[in-house]
Amino acid sequence: MSGTSLRPRVFLDTSALFAGIWSAVGGARMLLRLGEAGAIELLISPQVLAELQAALARKAPEALPLAAVLLDQSAAIVATPPDHDHLELAGALIAHPGDAAIVAAAWQASSDFLVTLDRQHFLDNSELAAGVPFAIGTPGDALAWIRMQLQRRARGAE
C-alpha cells in the first residue's frame, strides 16, 4: 500500500463509480461501503466527477441526489488534476486522452488499485498494466485484492 496510509488507496473510474451508484448490490457498491467504513481510501478525479454527473444527467437524473449522498458517505477524496509529467507517462501507455488523464490522476494520487469496467481501454491493455505502479481491475478484482491486503496486514500483526 502506498504512501503512509495503512488503508488501501482505491481509485474509481467513471464506469466503476456509475455502477456503484446505479446498483445497490455488487462489487462497486461494496467498494463505496468499504470507503464509508473507513477500510479503504476511495479516490476519484475531478474528471471522473464531471463524467459521472453528465452520465447520470443523461441516463438516470433521478440518481443524482443518491450519487451525492453515496460520495459523501464513502468519504471519496477528489484528487488533484494530474500534472503534465503524469499525463505524459500515462499518454505513453494509453492512446485515448481522456483515459490517459484517468490513469495519470490515479498515478499522481499514489493509488494502489484502479477500478474500472472498461475492458477495451483498461482491462485488456497489458502494456498499461505492466507500465503503471498500481493494479488495474474490476470491482470484484479490487475486492479480492483488498481482502488479500487486509489478511496480510492481520497476519503481520500476529
N, C-alpha and C positions, 0 to 999 in steps of 0.2 A: 504494500500500500504506500502510496506516495506521500511526500511531504512529512509533516509532523503529526498528522491526524492518525488516530487509531482506527477510524472508520473508513471503509472503502469509499472512494470518490467515484460516483457513477454519473456519467453524462448521458442525458436522454436526447436523442434527435427528435425531430418533429413527429415522425411516424410512431415512435415508441410512446411519446407523450400523448399524442392523439389517442392511441389505443388505450392508454391508462385512464383517460378521461371518458372515452366512448363506452368502455365495457367495465362493469363493476366487478368482473371476475377476470382472472388471467394474470399472466406474469407482469405485465406493465402496471396494472393496478397494485399488485403486490409490491412492486418497487416503490410506488408512491406511499404505500403503507409503511414500508421499512424506513423511508425518509421521515415520515411522521413519528415513528417510534424512536428515531434517533440512531438506528442501527447503521445507516449509511448516510453519506452526504450526497444529495441529489444536486446535479448541476445542469443548467441549461444556458443557452446564449441568448442575447437579445434577438438574433436572427430566428432562433427556434421559437421564441415567444411570439414574434411577429408572424411567422409562418403558421403557428398554431391558431392565432386569432383569426387570420384570413381563412384557414381551412374550416374552422368552426363556424365562422360567419356564413360561409358558403354551404356547408354540409349539415350543420346542426347548431343553428344560432341559439336554440334553447339551452345548449350545453355551456354557453359562455360563462354564466354565473357559477356553475359547478366547477369549471376549469379554474376560476379564480380561487374558489374555496379549496380545491384539492392542492393547488400550487402553494397556497398559504399553509395549509395543514402539513404538507410534506416538507416544509421548510426548504423548498427548492431555492438554490442560490443562482442568481443570474450572473454568470461570469462576464468579465470584461470582453469587449470585442477583440478578436485576435489581432496581434501586431503583424507588421509586414514580414518579419522573419518566419513566423509560424505559418502565415499564408503561403509563403514561398515553399517551405518544406512540404506542406500538405498538397500544394498545387503540383508538385513533382510526382505525387503518388496517386492523385485522383484528378481527372480531367475537368469535371463539371465544377465551375467556380463556386456555386452555392454549396455543394457538398464539400469542397475543399475548405470553405470557411467553417463548416461544422467541425471537420477534423481538426482544423487549426485551433478553434476555440476549445475543443476537448483537450488538445495537446497543451496549449498555453495554461489551461486550468489545472494541469497535473492530474488529469483523470486517470483512474485505474482501469475503467471499463467504459466503452462507448456502446450504448444500447440503441439498436436500430431494427427496423423491419425491412429495410431497403436491401433486398438481395442483390439487385443488379449493380449498384454503385458501391456498396459497402461489404456485404456478407460474402459475396463471391469474388471479391477483389483480393487475391492472395498477395499481390505486390503491396497493397495498402496494409494488410495485416502484418506483413513482415517488416514494414518500414516505420511503424509507429510504436511508441513505448507503452502502449496500453492494449488491453484485449478489446476485441470488437465482436459483438454477438447479439442475439435476440434477447428479449426479456427473460425467456427460460434459461438461456445460456448464462445470463448475468446472475440469475438466482442461484444456479448451480455453483457458479464461481464464488458468489458471496458466501454461500454455505461452506464451501471449502476454506475460504479465508477465515471465517469465524471458528471453524473446527480447528484449524492450525493455531489460531490465537488461544483457544481454550486449552489445547494440548501444551502449548508453551507456558501457560500459567500454572500447570500442574506441578 
